[in-house]
Amino acid sequence: MARLLALLGALMLGVVQAQQFLNLTTITGRNNVSVFECWQLTTPFATSDVPGVVGSQTLFLGGVANATYTVIPPRFNGGLHRAPFKQWVWFVSGLVHLSLPNGTNEAIVYGGRYGLIFADDTSDISGWGHMTHYLGGDETIAITIPVQDNARPPHTALHDGACTLEETIGV
C-alpha cells in the first residue's frame, strides 16, 4: 500500500521516470558460429528497499552457480576459446579486445562501470568461440559468474554487433 501511495504521489508531482533497462554486449552463437549481439535485459531496474541502498536502482541478474575473481597479466593473449558456461563477465579493470575467428566483428570493453558482458558462446551453440586479448599495461581484473542451470537471462536482441557506449550509458 505504501508503494502505491508513493507512486500516486509521484504521478501527481509529475516526477515518474521512464523504466530503465540494462543493455550489454553479448557473445552468443548462431549457426554454430560465435557472434556479437547487443542485448537489452527485459526486466527493468527497480527501486531498492534493501537497507543501506534504499532508493537506489537495482536489477536482479538471476540465479548464479559460482563466482571467480581472476587477475589477468598485462598484454595477455587469452587465445581462441568458447565460454565454458553461460556466464556474466564483469571486467572490473583493464582494456579487453574481443574478436571472432572469422574476422567479421570485434568489441572493445573498458573495465569498470561499463565492463559487464554476457558470454553465451558455449560448445552447444558455437564451434570455434572467440578470441580475447587484454591490451592494457596493467593487470585486468575479471569476475566471472556462471548462471544457474546454464539459463540465459530474459532479453531482447537489439541488433547484431556489440553495444555502443551510448547504448550502455544512462543507467
Disulfide bonds with the S-S distance in Angstrom:
Cys38-Cys163 2.04
